[in-house]
């Protein structure tokens, strides 16, 4: 099991996402609990990102909903952002990722 931590950026993106998609709150909670318990569960499709985002990873919540995160150490993952694939990676590539 790993600990999940997050910053203000993740809190804001989660609020914004849930405002548009309130029906997805339970699936997000379910998948984040699964991630904490078994972070390489096949249905999460935990994978490394590439290019400018090579230090980050992503898991799938649903077909077009992702959470971007970074392992802080072997027991902790920092959640960075949540959103649709297109909007999420467009924002992350354009904006410089702050030091974590």
Buried (B, 14 or more C-beta within 10 A) or exposed (E): EBEBEBEEBBEEBBEEBBEEBEEBEEEBEEBBEBBEEBBEEEEBEBEEBEEEBEEBBBBBBEEEBBBBBBBEEEEEBBBBBBBBEEBBBEEBEEEEBEEE
